[in-house]
Amino acid sequence: MSNTVAVPVSQLSHAEGMPLPTHATNRSAGVDLRAAVPADEPITLAPGERALIPTGLTIALPPDCEGQVRPRSGLAVKHGVTVINAPGTIDADYRGEVKVALVNLGDEPFRIERGERVAQLVVARYERVQWEEVETLETTRRGSGGFGSTGTD
């Protein structure tokens, strides 16, 4: 069972009437972020086009947490619409509106309506790094091999 973390959230006026993000199931890692665009002004992403989609939410993450904005698999597979900087990071000291950087990699225009689920948000704890400079690193079997070097053909 996972722990819960309290995250203060505030809805901006352009998100009035929209539900707060919730976990779809009791084992869902993330919550769905919804487009807070005016009902009479949907956004259409042409193939190859990018846009920042407002969610109408501001959040205050705890100091040891980050928000990871991730694509929704259904949008990616069915329409080629994904988060261009996936995962996008929301730092604990950010207090502006959460927005989603979407790109349409599909072949058809994609219309984003008010309340549409456009991404998911995962809140994760992280460790701060304190670099310890050394002359050489310990050796490993893998060494400097990367980008598929451990796979077999």
C-alpha positions in Angstrom: 0.0 0.0 0.0 1.3 3.4 -0.8 1.4 6.5 1.4 -0.6 9.6 0.8 0.7 13.1 0.7 -1.4 16.2 1.3 -1.1 18.7 -1.5 -2.9 22.1 -1.2 -4.7 23.0 -4.4 -6.5 26.0 -5.6 -8.8 26.3 -8.6 -8.5 29.4 -10.7 -11.6 31.1 -12.0 -11.4 29.6 -15.5 -11.7 26.1 -13.9 -14.9 26.9 -12.1 -17.2 23.9 -12.1 -14.5 21.4 -13.1 -13.7 18.5 -10.7 -10.4 18.4 -8.9 -8.0 15.7 -10.2 -8.7 12.3 -8.7 -7.2 8.8 -9.0 -9.3 6.7 -11.4 -8.8 3.6 -9.3 -7.3 2.8 -5.9 -4.1 1.7 -7.6 -3.7 4.5 -10.1 -0.3 6.2 -9.7 -1.4 9.5 -11.2 -4.4 11.8 -11.4 -5.9 13.1 -14.6 -5.3 16.7 -15.5 -8.2 18.3 -17.4 -8.2 21.2 -20.0 -9.6 24.4 -18.5 -10.4 26.0 -21.8 -13.6 28.0 -22.3 -16.5 25.7 -23.5 -17.0 27.9 -26.5 -13.2 28.1 -27.4 -11.8 24.6 -27.7 -8.2 24.3 -28.9 -7.4 22.4 -32.1 -3.9 21.1 -32.5 -2.9 20.6 -36.1 -0.5 17.8 -36.9 2.9 18.9 -35.6 1.5 21.8 -33.6 2.3 22.4 -29.9 0.3 24.3 -27.3 0.3 25.0 -23.5 -3.1 23.7 -22.2 -4.3 25.4 -19.0 -5.6 23.2 -16.2 -6.9 26.0 -14.0 -5.0 24.6 -11.0 -2.3 25.9 -8.7 -0.6 23.5 -6.3 1.8 23.6 -3.4 3.9 20.4 -3.3 5.8 19.5 -0.2 9.5 20.4 -0.2 10.6 16.8 -0.9 8.2 16.2 -3.8 7.9 17.0 -7.4 5.0 16.7 -9.8 5.6 14.7 -13.0 3.3 15.6 -15.9 3.0 12.6 -18.1 1.1 11.7 -21.3 -2.1 9.8 -21.2 -1.6 6.5 -23.1 -5.0 6.6 -24.8 -4.4 10.0 -26.3 -0.9 8.9 -27.5 -2.0 5.6 -29.0 -5.3 6.7 -30.5 -4.4 10.2 -31.7 -0.6 10.7 -31.5 -1.1 13.5 -28.9 1.5 13.5 -26.1 3.3 15.7 -23.6 6.2 17.1 -25.5 8.5 17.5 -22.5 7.5 14.2 -20.8 7.7 14.0 -18.0 7.3 17.7 -17.3 8.5 18.6 -13.9 6.6 20.8 -11.4 9.0 21.9 -8.7 7.9 22.2 -5.1 8.4 26.0 -5.0 6.3 26.7 -8.2 3.0 28.4 -7.5 1.8 29.3 -11.0 -0.9 27.5 -13.0 -0.2 24.0 -13.9 -0.2 23.8 -17.7 0.4 20.9 -20.0 2.7 21.1 -23.1 1.0 19.0 -25.7 2.1 18.2 -29.2 0.1 16.5 -31.9 2.3 13.9 -33.6 -0.7 12.3 -35.3 -1.9 12.8 -38.9 -5.2 14.5 -38.1 -6.1 17.7 -36.2 -7.0 17.0 -32.6 -9.7 19.1 -30.8 -9.3 19.7 -27.0 -12.6 20.5 -25.3 -13.2 21.9 -21.8 -12.8 19.2 -19.2 -11.0 16.8 -21.5 -8.4 14.7 -19.8 -5.1 15.8 -21.4 -2.3 14.4 -19.1 -1.7 12.7 -15.8 0.1 14.1 -12.8 2.2 11.8 -10.6 3.5 13.2 -7.3 6.9 11.7 -6.4 9.4 12.1 -3.6 13.0 12.8 -4.7 16.5 13.0 -3.2 18.6 16.1 -3.4 22.1 15.5 -4.9 25.3 16.4 -3.1 28.2 15.8 -5.5 31.3 14.1 -4.2 34.1 14.8 -6.7 36.5 11.9 -7.2 39.4 11.3 -9.6 38.1 8.0 -10.9 34.9 6.0 -10.5 34.8 2.4 -9.4 34.7 0.0 -12.4 31.8 -2.2 -13.4 31.2 -4.9 -15.9 29.2 -2.6 -18.0 31.7 0.2 -18.0 30.9 3.1 -20.3 28.6 1.0 -22.6 25.3 2.6 -23.1 22.3 3.0 -25.5 21.5 -0.7 -25.8 24.9 -2.1 -24.9 23.4 -4.5 -22.3 20.9 -6.0 -24.7 21.3 -9.1 -26.7 20.6 -9.5 -30.4 
